[in-house]
């Protein structure tokens, strides 16, 4: 990664995996922009940490479900930093519940953020990515194995990203842009803490018997964003502690 010029955009980068990815890319030498929806204070904290590493940082409020938000966020980043080299599609929402209990509003929200938001952000970013550009999308272990009921909507939304990623790799390969997807398993975040009420059963579903740390997902993203992954595209990487084993 060229630390003098590389610019990365991490959607949903104010907390959890997104924040860990933003900081890891900054440690690798990138200037980093993040998007957030509501927690401006958390976003500002990530910006401060990136700047403390000697890199430029920017936080942009953008709800992936809002029409035009993705394109506006990408254009803001390019206007601020002059370029875009790495996109990490991390923003996502999860709604779990019985098939018959899911409301139309919940279905729309999950598909708008997890599928349409990723599509529109990627399309906007692709217009600025040159040779060596990287697109890394955060999927889910539930695309590989759904261990129980209640996951139809979430698993569907994340599974759509697998086909999108493969097609994207084919479409952008001629330009030297790679596209890969990372599937985290249970990861210790504010939304799903390792000491939460449902943590025990989730950890038991992994081969390692524990939750992952956000930095462990960020390490794989770092590899895919770097020069050593130049020949890796259209691929899926499970960072799930053996959830799918």
SEMARBA-103163 format. One record per residue: residue number from 0; residue in three letters; z, x, y of N, C-alpha, C in turn. Coordinates in Angstrom, 2 decimals. Atoms other than C-alpha are relative to their C-alpha. Layout:
// residues N
<NUM "ALA" <Z X Y> <Z X Y> <Z X Y>>
...
This chain:
// residues 245
<0 "UNK" <0.00 0.84 -1.19> <0.00 0.00 0.00> <0.00 0.88 1.24>>
<1 "UNK" <0.09 -0.77 -1.24> <-0.99 1.39 3.38> <1.03 -0.50 1.00>>
<2 "UNK" <-1.09 0.45 -0.84> <2.22 1.16 5.37> <-0.34 -0.07 1.48>>
<3 "UNK" <0.36 0.02 -1.40> <0.40 1.71 8.66> <-0.74 -1.26 0.40>>
<4 "UNK" <0.83 1.12 -0.38> <-1.69 -1.42 8.47> <0.13 -1.24 -0.87>>
<5 "UNK" <-0.06 1.14 0.90> <-0.91 -3.68 5.54> <0.84 -1.13 0.59>>
<6 "UNK" <-0.70 1.18 -0.49> <0.08 -7.20 6.58> <0.09 -1.02 -1.11>>
<7 "UNK" <-0.22 0.99 1.06> <1.59 -9.71 4.16> <0.55 -1.28 0.59>>
<8 "UNK" <-0.55 1.31 -0.33> <2.26 -13.42 4.51> <0.65 -0.58 -1.24>>
<9 "UNK" <-0.75 0.60 1.10> <4.93 -14.95 2.28> <0.39 -1.42 0.42>>
<10 "UNK" <-0.37 1.37 -0.35> <5.13 -18.73 2.40> <1.35 -0.35 -0.61>>
<11 "UNK" <-1.33 0.32 0.48> <8.59 -20.21 2.01> <0.86 1.24 -0.12>>
<12 "UNK" <-0.65 -1.30 0.11> <10.03 -16.80 2.78> <1.37 0.11 0.62>>
<13 "UNK" <-1.30 -0.08 -0.68> <13.34 -17.73 4.39> <1.17 0.12 -0.96>>
<14 "UNK" <-1.13 -0.05 0.95> <15.43 -17.78 1.19> <-0.53 0.26 -1.40>>
<15 "UNK" <0.31 -0.11 1.42> <15.54 -17.16 -2.53> <-1.05 1.04 -0.33>>
<16 "UNK" <1.04 -0.92 0.45> <12.53 -15.56 -4.20> <-0.87 0.43 1.18>>
<17 "UNK" <0.85 -0.34 -1.13> <10.47 -15.73 -1.02> <0.60 1.06 0.90>>
<18 "UNK" <-0.67 -1.00 -0.83> <13.02 -13.79 1.01> <0.04 1.35 -0.69>>
<19 "UNK" <-0.04 -1.26 0.75> <13.36 -11.19 -1.74> <-1.37 0.67 0.00>>
<20 "UNK" <1.36 -0.54 -0.02> <9.58 -10.79 -1.85> <-0.32 0.60 1.37>>
<21 "UNK" <0.27 -0.49 -1.36> <9.35 -10.43 1.93> <0.67 1.36 0.23>>
<22 "UNK" <-0.71 -1.25 -0.20> <11.98 -7.69 1.94> <-0.56 1.13 -0.86>>
<23 "UNK" <0.56 -1.04 0.87> <10.47 -5.85 -1.01> <-1.33 0.51 0.56>>
<24 "UNK" <1.28 -0.43 -0.58> <7.02 -5.81 0.61> <0.23 0.84 1.25>>
<25 "UNK" <-0.33 -0.81 -1.17> <8.60 -4.51 3.80> <0.48 1.39 -0.43>>
<26 "UNK" <-0.45 -1.29 0.54> <10.33 -1.78 1.78> <-1.20 0.83 -0.45>>
<27 "UNK" <1.21 -0.69 0.45> <6.89 -0.95 0.38> <-0.88 0.46 1.16>>
<28 "UNK" <0.74 -0.46 -1.17> <5.60 -0.45 3.92> <-0.84 -1.03 0.70>>
<29 "UNK" <0.82 1.04 -0.62> <4.07 -3.78 4.87> <0.70 -0.63 1.20>>
<30 "UNK" <-0.49 0.92 -1.02> <4.47 -5.76 8.05> <-0.05 -1.39 -0.63>>
<31 "UNK" <-0.15 1.24 0.77> <5.59 -9.21 6.91> <0.21 -1.20 0.90>>
<32 "UNK" <-0.21 1.31 -0.61> <5.22 -12.75 8.15> <0.47 -0.96 -1.07>>
<33 "UNK" <-0.46 1.02 0.93> <7.03 -15.65 6.53> <-0.18 -1.37 0.64>>
<34 "UNK" <-0.07 1.37 -0.50> <6.80 -19.40 6.83> <1.30 -0.63 -0.49>>
<35 "UNK" <-1.20 0.75 0.37> <9.72 -21.79 6.72> <-0.20 -1.42 0.49>>
<36 "UNK" <0.13 1.40 -0.39> <10.22 -25.53 7.10> <1.11 -0.41 0.96>>
<37 "UNK" <-1.09 0.55 -0.81> <13.68 -26.26 8.49> <1.08 1.00 0.39>>
<38 "UNK" <-1.13 -0.89 -0.25> <16.10 -23.33 8.34> <-0.43 1.19 0.85>>
<39 "UNK" <0.42 -1.06 -0.91> <15.18 -21.30 11.41> <0.98 1.18 -0.01>>
<40 "UNK" <-1.01 -1.07 0.01> <18.44 -19.34 11.19> <-0.22 0.95 -1.18>>
<41 "UNK" <0.26 -0.83 1.18> <17.69 -18.13 7.66> <-1.28 0.81 0.19>>
<42 "UNK" <1.25 -0.71 -0.24> <14.15 -17.24 8.67> <0.21 1.16 0.96>>
<43 "UNK" <-0.28 -1.06 -0.97> <15.44 -15.24 11.64> <0.76 1.15 -0.65>>
<44 "UNK" <-0.74 -1.05 0.71> <17.79 -13.38 9.31> <-0.94 0.88 -0.80>>
<45 "UNK" <0.97 -0.78 0.75> <14.89 -12.33 7.09> <-0.82 0.87 0.94>>
<46 "UNK" <0.74 -0.77 -1.01> <12.93 -11.24 10.17> <0.81 1.21 0.44>>
<47 "UNK" <-0.85 -1.09 -0.41> <15.87 -9.14 11.26> <0.10 1.10 -1.05>>
<48 "UNK" <-0.09 -0.99 1.09> <16.12 -7.45 7.87> <-1.30 0.78 -0.15>>
<49 "UNK" <1.29 -0.69 0.06> <12.41 -6.67 7.83> <-0.11 1.00 1.14>>
<50 "UNK" <0.07 -0.90 -1.15> <12.61 -5.19 11.31> <0.95 1.17 -0.14>>
<51 "UNK" <-0.95 -1.10 0.24> <15.64 -3.15 10.27> <-0.58 1.07 -0.91>>
<52 "UNK" <0.69 -0.95 0.88> <13.36 -1.52 7.71> <-1.13 0.72 0.74>>
<53 "UNK" <1.00 -0.67 -0.80> <11.09 -0.42 10.53> <-1.37 -0.65 -0.02>>
<54 "UNK" <1.27 0.70 0.07> <8.37 -3.00 9.93> <-0.03 -1.15 1.00>>
<55 "UNK" <0.14 1.18 -0.85> <7.02 -5.75 12.15> <0.21 -1.26 -0.84>>
<56 "UNK" <-0.29 1.24 0.73> <8.04 -9.29 11.23> <-0.27 -1.20 0.89>>
<57 "UNK" <0.29 1.23 -0.70> <7.20 -12.85 12.18> <0.39 -1.18 -0.87>>
<58 "UNK" <-0.31 1.24 0.71> <8.55 -16.26 11.18> <-0.75 -1.14 0.66>>
<59 "UNK" <0.81 1.12 -0.51> <6.29 -19.31 11.54> <0.47 -1.28 -0.69>>
<60 "UNK" <-0.34 1.28 0.60> <7.44 -22.87 11.05> <-1.27 -0.68 -0.47>>
<61 "UNK" <1.18 0.65 0.56> <4.93 -24.54 8.72> <0.39 -0.74 -1.26>>
<62 "UNK" <-0.21 0.82 1.18> <5.39 -27.41 6.29> <-1.32 -0.11 -0.72>>
<63 "UNK" <1.25 -0.02 0.75> <2.76 -26.99 3.59> <-0.57 -1.39 -0.22>>
<64 "UNK" <0.47 1.37 0.21> <2.55 -30.78 3.27> <-0.69 -0.57 1.24>>
<65 "UNK" <0.59 0.51 -1.23> <1.40 -31.20 6.87> <-1.46 0.45 0.12>>
<66 "UNK" <1.41 -0.37 -0.17> <-2.38 -31.31 7.37> <-0.18 1.01 1.13>>
<67 "UNK" <0.26 -1.00 -1.02> <-3.54 -28.24 9.23> <1.06 1.06 0.15>>
<68 "UNK" <-1.09 -0.97 -0.19> <-0.22 -26.40 8.96> <-0.34 1.35 -0.60>>
<69 "UNK" <0.33 -1.25 0.68> <-1.52 -23.80 6.52> <-0.95 0.85 0.82>>
<70 "UNK" <0.97 -0.73 -0.78> <-4.52 -22.85 8.58> <0.58 0.52 1.29>>
<71 "UNK" <-0.62 -0.42 -1.25> <-2.49 -22.72 11.77> <0.92 1.19 -0.21>>
<72 "UNK" <-0.92 -1.11 0.28> <0.10 -20.43 10.17> <-0.77 1.30 -0.24>>
<73 "UNK" <0.81 -1.19 0.28> <-2.54 -18.03 8.87> <-0.59 0.55 1.30>>
<74 "UNK" <0.61 -0.45 -1.25> <-4.28 -17.90 12.25> <1.04 0.64 0.92>>
<75 "UNK" <-1.07 -0.57 -0.81> <-0.95 -17.22 13.96> <0.32 1.43 -0.45>>
<76 "UNK" <-0.29 -1.33 0.54> <-0.29 -14.27 11.66> <-1.09 0.99 0.38>>
<77 "UNK" <1.11 -0.88 -0.33> <-3.75 -12.81 12.20> <-0.03 0.32 1.49>>
<78 "UNK" <-0.03 -0.23 -1.44> <-3.45 -13.25 15.95> <1.12 0.98 0.38>>
<79 "UNK" <-1.16 -0.85 -0.31> <-0.05 -11.51 15.95> <-0.17 1.42 -0.51>>
<80 "UNK" <0.07 -1.31 0.65> <-0.79 -8.65 13.55> <-1.40 0.60 -0.07>>
<81 "UNK" <1.36 -0.53 -0.02> <-4.56 -8.33 13.78> <-0.74 -0.01 -1.31>>
<82 "UNK" <0.63 -0.01 1.32> <-5.25 -8.70 10.08> <0.90 -0.70 -1.01>>
<83 "UNK" <-0.80 0.51 1.11> <-4.07 -10.10 6.75> <-0.52 0.63 -1.27>>
<84 "UNK" <0.39 -0.71 1.22> <-4.07 -8.20 3.47> <0.57 -0.61 -1.27>>
<85 "UNK" <-0.69 0.52 1.18> <-1.63 -9.93 1.13> <0.52 -1.40 0.30>>
<86 "UNK" <-0.58 1.34 -0.09> <-0.84 -13.61 0.64> <0.84 -0.25 -1.23>>
<87 "UNK" <-0.87 0.40 1.10> <2.11 -14.67 -1.48> <0.30 -1.49 0.17>>
<88 "UNK" <-0.23 1.44 -0.01> <2.05 -18.41 -2.19> <1.31 -0.30 -0.71>>
<89 "UNK" <-1.32 0.21 0.59> <5.75 -18.97 -2.73> <0.57 -1.38 0.29>>
<90 "UNK" <-0.57 1.29 -0.39> <6.52 -22.25 -0.93> <-0.23 -1.04 -1.09>>
<91 "UNK" <0.12 1.03 1.02> <7.22 -25.05 -3.38> <1.21 -0.90 0.00>>
<92 "UNK" <-1.11 0.94 0.15> <9.37 -28.06 -4.10> <0.05 -0.46 -1.45>>
<93 "UNK" <-0.17 0.47 1.37> <10.76 -29.40 -7.35> <0.71 -1.33 -0.03>>
<94 "UNK" <-0.64 1.29 0.23> <11.53 -32.97 -8.30> <-0.01 -0.25 -1.50>>
<95 "UNK" <-0.13 0.24 1.43> <12.82 -33.57 -11.80> <0.53 -1.41 -0.24>>
<96 "UNK" <-0.49 1.34 0.32> <13.42 -36.93 -13.43> <-0.90 -0.68 -1.01>>
<97 "UNK" <0.80 0.73 0.97> <12.19 -39.44 -15.98> <-1.32 -0.46 0.61>>
<98 "UNK" <1.33 0.37 -0.45> <8.51 -40.28 -15.73> <0.00 -1.34 0.75>>
<99 "UNK" <0.02 1.33 -0.59> <9.18 -43.93 -14.96> <0.81 -0.11 1.29>>
<100 "UNK" <-0.87 0.05 -1.18> <11.71 -43.09 -12.23> <-0.59 0.70 1.22>>
<101 "UNK" <0.59 -0.74 -1.11> <9.48 -40.88 -10.09> <-0.71 -0.96 0.95>>
<102 "UNK" <0.58 0.91 -0.99> <8.50 -42.63 -6.87> <-1.35 0.55 0.48>>
<103 "UNK" <1.26 -0.48 -0.57> <5.03 -42.47 -5.30> <0.21 1.04 1.09>>
<104 "UNK" <-0.28 -0.97 -1.05> <6.55 -40.61 -2.36> <0.36 1.37 -0.58>>
<105 "UNK" <-0.34 -1.27 0.64> <8.02 -37.96 -4.67> <-1.23 0.66 -0.60>>
<106 "UNK" <1.23 -0.54 0.58> <4.72 -37.55 -6.48> <-0.86 0.62 1.10>>
<107 "UNK" <0.82 -0.49 -1.09> <2.86 -37.17 -3.20> <0.56 1.28 0.59>>
<108 "UNK" <-0.63 -1.17 -0.61> <5.36 -34.67 -1.79> <-0.18 1.25 -0.86>>
<109 "UNK" <0.12 -1.16 0.89> <5.31 -32.39 -4.83> <-1.44 0.50 -0.07>>
<110 "UNK" <1.40 -0.41 0.08> <1.52 -32.38 -5.10> <-0.50 0.55 1.33>>
<111 "UNK" <0.41 -0.49 -1.32> <1.08 -31.91 -1.35> <0.46 1.43 0.23>>
<112 "UNK" <-0.54 -1.35 -0.24> <3.32 -28.84 -1.25> <-0.47 0.98 -1.08>>
<113 "UNK" <0.22 -0.95 1.09> <2.81 -27.27 -4.68> <-1.46 0.23 -0.33>>
<114 "UNK" <1.42 -0.14 0.35> <-0.93 -27.87 -5.06> <-0.87 0.07 1.26>>
<115 "UNK" <0.87 0.02 -1.17> <-2.67 -28.89 -1.85> <0.39 1.07 1.02>>
<116 "UNK" <-0.45 -1.02 -0.94> <-0.53 -26.61 0.28> <-0.47 1.39 -0.40>>
<117 "UNK" <0.47 -1.30 0.51> <-1.37 -23.62 -1.92> <-1.50 0.14 0.20>>
<118 "UNK" <1.46 -0.05 -0.16> <-5.06 -24.50 -1.86> <-0.38 0.28 1.45>>
<119 "UNK" <0.39 -0.14 -1.40> <-5.26 -24.83 1.91> <0.45 1.33 0.59>>
<120 "UNK" <-0.45 -1.30 -0.49> <-3.17 -21.74 2.61> <-0.89 1.11 -0.51>>
<121 "UNK" <0.85 -1.03 0.59> <-5.26 -19.68 0.22> <-1.38 -0.01 0.62>>
<122 "UNK" <1.32 0.07 -0.61> <-8.52 -20.94 1.66> <0.00 0.59 1.41>>
<123 "UNK" <-0.09 -0.56 -1.34> <-7.38 -20.08 5.17> <0.15 1.51 -0.03>>
<124 "UNK" <-0.25 -1.44 0.09> <-6.15 -16.65 4.14> <-1.22 0.75 -0.51>>
<125 "UNK" <1.15 -0.67 0.61> <-9.24 -15.82 2.07> <-1.06 0.36 1.03>>
<126 "UNK" <0.99 -0.28 -1.04> <-11.36 -15.95 5.21> <0.29 1.32 0.71>>
<127 "UNK" <-0.38 -1.23 -0.70> <-9.46 -12.89 6.48> <0.22 1.18 -0.95>>
<128 "UNK" <-0.29 -1.07 0.95> <-8.94 -10.87 3.29> <-1.25 0.84 -0.26>>
<129 "UNK" <1.09 -0.90 0.30> <-11.14 -7.83 2.87> <0.19 0.65 -1.36>>
<130 "UNK" <-0.11 -0.71 1.26> <-11.67 -5.48 -0.06> <1.40 0.59 -0.14>>
<131 "UNK" <-1.38 -0.43 0.22> <-8.29 -4.65 -1.57> <1.01 -1.08 0.31>>
<132 "UNK" <-0.91 1.11 -0.28> <-6.85 -8.00 -0.53> <0.66 -0.51 -1.26>>
<133 "UNK" <-0.77 0.49 1.15> <-4.27 -9.60 -2.75> <0.48 -1.43 0.26>>
<134 "UNK" <-0.58 1.35 -0.01> <-3.37 -13.22 -3.49> <0.90 -0.11 -1.22>>
<135 "UNK" <-0.99 0.10 1.08> <-0.21 -13.71 -5.54> <0.68 -1.35 0.14>>
<136 "UNK" <-0.55 1.35 -0.04> <0.95 -17.20 -6.41> <1.20 -0.10 -0.93>>
<137 "UNK" <-1.19 0.19 0.81> <4.40 -18.12 -7.68> <-0.11 -1.31 -0.77>>
<138 "UNK" <0.10 1.17 0.86> <4.13 -20.49 -10.63> <1.37 -0.40 -0.52>>
<139 "UNK" <-1.27 0.40 0.60> <6.87 -21.46 -13.06> <-0.04 0.21 -1.50>>
<140 "UNK" <-0.11 -0.12 1.45> <8.11 -20.84 -16.58> <-0.30 -1.34 -0.69>>
<141 "UNK" <0.26 1.31 0.60> <7.62 -24.57 -17.11> <-1.48 -0.26 -0.23>>
<142 "UNK" <1.41 0.09 0.36> <3.89 -23.99 -17.26> <-0.23 0.57 -1.40>>
<143 "UNK" <0.11 -0.65 1.30> <4.50 -21.99 -20.44> <0.80 -0.72 -1.08>>
<144 "UNK" <-0.86 0.71 0.96> <7.29 -23.99 -22.06> <0.87 -0.98 0.76>>
<145 "UNK" <-0.86 1.03 -0.59> <8.94 -27.26 -21.10> <1.03 -0.38 -1.05>>
<146 "UNK" <-0.99 0.12 1.08> <12.20 -27.32 -23.06> <0.65 -1.37 -0.14>>
<147 "UNK" <-0.64 1.31 0.09> <13.23 -30.91 -22.35> <-0.69 -0.99 0.91>>
<148 "UNK" <0.63 1.03 -0.82> <12.37 -34.17 -20.62> <0.32 0.16 1.48>>
<149 "UNK" <-0.27 0.03 -1.43> <12.19 -34.75 -16.89> <-0.87 0.91 0.84>>
<150 "UNK" <0.76 -1.00 -0.75> <9.68 -32.08 -15.93> <-1.46 -0.31 0.20>>
<151 "UNK" <1.44 0.30 -0.03> <6.37 -33.94 -15.94> <-0.66 0.34 1.34>>
<152 "UNK" <0.61 -0.19 -1.32> <5.68 -33.86 -12.20> <-0.03 1.46 0.40>>
<153 "UNK" <-0.08 -1.40 -0.40> <6.86 -30.33 -11.55> <-0.91 0.87 -0.86>>
<154 "UNK" <0.83 -0.80 0.90> <5.16 -28.86 -14.63> <-1.48 -0.23 0.29>>
<155 "UNK" <1.39 0.29 -0.33> <1.91 -30.62 -13.73> <-0.43 0.74 1.25>>
<156 "UNK" <0.38 -0.63 -1.27> <1.94 -29.29 -10.19> <-0.14 1.51 -0.15>>
<157 "UNK" <0.08 -1.44 0.16> <2.61 -25.72 -11.22> <-1.10 0.41 -0.98>>
<158 "UNK" <1.07 -0.31 0.95> <0.16 -25.83 -14.13> <-1.36 -0.02 0.67>>
<159 "UNK" <1.27 0.04 -0.74> <-2.63 -26.74 -11.71> <-0.32 1.36 0.61>>
<160 "UNK" <0.20 -1.28 -0.65> <-2.11 -23.33 -10.12> <-0.60 1.04 -0.95>>
<161 "UNK" <0.57 -0.95 0.97> <-3.12 -21.55 -13.33> <-1.52 -0.07 0.05>>
<162 "UNK" <1.45 0.14 -0.09> <-6.64 -22.97 -13.27> <-0.52 0.46 1.35>>
<163 "UNK" <0.39 -0.43 -1.34> <-6.83 -22.41 -9.53> <-0.06 1.51 0.08>>
<164 "UNK" <-0.06 -1.46 -0.06> <-5.83 -18.77 -9.94> <-1.16 0.65 -0.74>>
<165 "UNK" <1.10 -0.56 0.77> <-8.43 -18.08 -12.62> <-1.32 -0.15 0.76>>
<166 "UNK" <1.23 0.23 -0.75> <-11.20 -19.66 -10.57> <-0.05 0.85 1.25>>
<167 "UNK" <-0.09 -0.81 -1.21> <-10.02 -17.83 -7.48> <-0.37 1.46 -0.30>>
<168 "UNK" <0.32 -1.38 0.38> <-10.22 -14.49 -9.28> <-1.51 0.19 -0.14>>
<169 "UNK" <1.45 -0.06 0.16> <-13.85 -15.21 -10.17> <-0.70 -0.09 1.35>>
<170 "UNK" <0.67 0.24 -1.27> <-14.74 -16.43 -6.70> <0.13 1.16 0.96>>
<171 "UNK" <-0.25 -1.05 -0.98> <-13.21 -13.54 -4.77> <-0.17 1.41 -0.57>>
<172 "UNK" <0.12 -1.31 0.62> <-13.76 -10.73 -7.26> <-1.08 0.87 0.61>>
<173 "UNK" <1.10 -0.77 -0.58> <-17.06 -9.68 -5.71> <0.42 0.68 1.30>>
<174 "UNK" <-0.47 -0.56 -1.27> <-15.20 -9.02 -2.47> <1.12 1.01 -0.18>>
<175 "UNK" <-1.08 -0.95 0.27> <-12.62 -6.80 -4.17> <1.37 -0.57 0.26>>
<176 "UNK" <-1.28 0.68 -0.19> <-9.86 -9.39 -3.70> <0.52 -0.48 -1.35>>
<177 "UNK" <-0.57 0.42 1.27> <-7.53 -10.00 -6.63> <0.88 -1.23 0.18>>
<178 "UNK" <-0.84 1.20 0.00> <-5.65 -13.18 -7.54> <0.78 -0.06 -1.30>>
<179 "UNK" <-0.86 0.03 1.19> <-2.72 -13.33 -9.92> <1.15 -0.98 0.22>>
<180 "UNK" <-1.07 0.98 -0.07> <0.13 -15.69 -10.73> <1.23 0.52 -0.76>>
<181 "UNK" <-1.27 -0.45 0.58> <3.80 -14.95 -11.49> <0.83 -1.23 -0.34>>
<182 "UNK" <-0.79 1.14 0.47> <5.92 -17.37 -13.53> <1.47 0.39 -0.14>>
<183 "UNK" <-1.42 -0.29 0.15> <9.66 -17.01 -12.83> <0.65 -0.97 -0.98>>
<184 "UNK" <-0.86 0.87 0.78> <12.19 -18.35 -15.27> <1.18 -0.43 0.85>>
<185 "UNK" <-1.19 0.32 -0.80> <15.69 -19.44 -14.23> <0.41 1.20 0.85>>
<186 "UNK" <-0.31 -1.09 -0.92> <16.45 -17.34 -11.16> <1.15 -0.44 0.90>>
<187 "UNK" <-1.20 0.28 -0.78> <19.72 -17.16 -9.26> <-0.33 -0.13 1.49>>
<188 "UNK" <0.28 0.27 -1.41> <19.02 -18.80 -5.88> <0.94 -1.10 0.48>>
<189 "UNK" <-0.83 1.07 -0.54> <20.74 -21.26 -3.57> <-0.34 -1.34 -0.65>>
<190 "UNK" <0.44 1.25 0.59> <18.70 -24.06 -5.13> <0.41 -0.14 -1.46>>
<191 "UNK" <-0.31 0.01 1.43> <19.57 -23.06 -8.70> <0.93 1.17 -0.32>>
<192 "UNK" <-0.90 -1.14 0.15> <22.65 -20.82 -8.72> <0.38 0.28 -1.46>>
<193 "UNK" <-0.33 -0.42 1.36> <23.58 -18.85 -11.81> <1.38 -0.49 -0.43>>
<194 "UNK" <-1.30 0.56 0.35> <27.07 -20.37 -11.64> <0.03 -1.52 0.23>>
<195 "UNK" <0.09 1.44 -0.22> <25.84 -23.94 -11.11> <0.27 -0.80 -1.25>>
<196 "UNK" <-0.36 0.86 1.14> <26.55 -26.92 -13.37> <-1.02 -0.02 -1.12>>
<197 "UNK" <1.04 0.03 1.04> <23.24 -26.62 -15.22> <-0.44 1.40 -0.43>>
<198 "UNK" <0.40 -1.38 0.24> <23.13 -22.85 -15.43> <0.13 0.41 -1.47>>
<199 "UNK" <-0.23 -0.40 1.38> <24.57 -22.46 -18.93> <-1.15 -0.35 -0.92>>
<200 "UNK" <1.13 0.37 0.86> <21.87 -24.44 -20.76> <-1.29 0.73 0.36>>
<201 "UNK" <1.22 -0.71 -0.39> <19.14 -22.78 -18.71> <0.02 1.44 -0.49>>
<202 "UNK" <-0.10 -1.38 0.46> <20.38 -19.29 -19.47> <-0.16 0.10 -1.51>>
<203 "UNK" <0.08 -0.01 1.46> <20.67 -20.17 -23.15> <-1.43 -0.13 -0.49>>
<204 "UNK" <1.41 0.15 0.39> <16.95 -21.00 -23.20> <-0.78 1.30 0.09>>
<205 "UNK" <0.67 -1.29 -0.11> <16.06 -17.40 -22.36> <0.39 0.91 -1.16>>
<206 "UNK" <-0.32 -0.96 1.06> <15.91 -14.57 -24.87> <1.10 0.96 0.44>>
<207 "UNK" <-1.00 -0.93 -0.51> <18.12 -12.43 -22.63> <1.34 -0.67 0.28>>
<208 "UNK" <-1.25 0.72 -0.18> <20.72 -15.14 -22.17> <0.58 0.07 1.40>>
<209 "UNK" <-0.50 -0.09 -1.36> <20.97 -14.80 -18.40> <-1.05 -0.48 0.99>>
<210 "UNK" <0.90 0.28 -1.10> <19.47 -15.80 -15.08> <-0.64 1.29 0.50>>
<211 "UNK" <0.60 -1.13 -0.68> <17.07 -13.50 -13.32> <0.48 0.09 1.43>>
<212 "UNK" <-0.31 -0.19 -1.43> <17.60 -12.08 -9.84> <-1.31 -0.08 0.78>>
<213 "UNK" <1.22 0.06 -0.81> <15.11 -12.74 -7.03> <-0.72 1.34 0.11>>
<214 "UNK" <0.62 -1.31 -0.14> <14.55 -8.99 -6.72> <-0.83 0.37 -1.23>>
<215 "UNK" <0.77 -0.31 1.20> <13.27 -8.90 -10.31> <-1.38 -0.66 0.05>>
<216 "UNK" <1.30 0.62 -0.23> <10.52 -11.35 -9.42> <-0.76 0.77 1.07>>
<217 "UNK" <0.62 -0.73 -1.10> <9.85 -9.47 -6.20> <-0.60 1.32 -0.47>>
<218 "UNK" <0.52 -1.27 0.50> <9.32 -6.25 -8.17> <-1.39 -0.17 -0.60>>
<219 "UNK" <1.31 0.26 0.59> <6.41 -7.78 -10.07> <-1.01 -0.33 1.08>>
<220 "UNK" <0.88 0.29 -1.13> <4.93 -9.16 -6.86> <-0.39 1.29 0.70>>
<221 "UNK" <0.26 -1.29 -0.62> <5.24 -5.68 -5.38> <-1.08 0.76 -0.75>>
<222 "UNK" <1.02 -0.68 0.81> <3.24 -4.21 -8.25> <-1.37 -0.62 0.23>>
<223 "UNK" <1.28 0.68 -0.14> <0.52 -6.83 -7.92> <-0.59 0.17 1.39>>
<224 "UNK" <0.47 -0.19 -1.36> <0.31 -6.25 -4.17> <-0.44 1.43 0.26>>
<225 "UNK" <0.25 -1.42 -0.21> <-0.08 -2.50 -4.61> <-1.31 0.50 -0.57>>
<226 "UNK" <1.26 -0.61 0.42> <-2.93 -0.14 -5.32> <-0.12 0.13 -1.51>>
<227 "UNK" <0.06 -0.20 1.45> <-2.00 0.34 -8.97> <-0.45 -1.24 -0.74>>
<228 "UNK" <0.43 1.24 0.64> <-2.87 -3.30 -9.68> <-1.42 -0.39 0.42>>
<229 "UNK" <1.35 0.31 -0.50> <-6.41 -3.05 -8.30> <-0.91 -0.55 -1.08>>
<230 "UNK" <0.85 0.48 1.10> <-7.89 -3.79 -11.74> <0.63 -1.18 -0.73>>
<231 "UNK" <-0.69 1.15 0.59> <-5.58 -6.74 -12.44> <-0.34 -1.24 0.81>>
<232 "UNK" <0.30 1.25 -0.71> <-6.89 -10.19 -11.54> <-0.20 -1.13 -0.98>>
<233 "UNK" <0.11 1.17 0.86> <-6.93 -13.70 -12.94> <1.07 -0.05 -1.08>>
<234 "UNK" <-1.02 -0.16 1.05> <-3.76 -12.84 -14.87> <1.27 -0.77 0.33>>
<235 "UNK" <-1.29 0.65 -0.12> <-0.40 -14.49 -15.48> <1.10 0.96 -0.44>>
<236 "UNK" <-1.12 -0.88 0.31> <2.91 -12.62 -15.49> <1.28 -0.83 -0.08>>
<237 "UNK" <-1.26 0.72 0.19> <6.08 -14.15 -16.92> <1.16 0.92 0.34>>
<238 "UNK" <-1.25 -0.71 -0.33> <9.32 -12.97 -15.31> <1.10 -1.00 -0.31>>
<239 "UNK" <-0.79 1.17 0.43> <11.42 -15.38 -17.34> <1.08 0.32 -1.01>>
<240 "UNK" <-1.05 -0.34 0.95> <13.83 -13.43 -19.53> <-0.28 -0.44 -1.42>>
<241 "UNK" <0.36 0.44 1.35> <11.92 -14.55 -22.60> <0.09 -1.51 -0.17>>
<242 "UNK" <-0.07 1.48 0.06> <12.02 -18.29 -21.75> <-1.11 -0.56 -0.88>>
<243 "UNK" <1.16 0.49 0.75> <8.58 -18.70 -23.33> <-0.16 0.69 -1.35>>
<244 "UNK" <0.14 -0.78 1.24> <9.19 -16.34 -26.26> <0.23 -0.87 -1.23>>
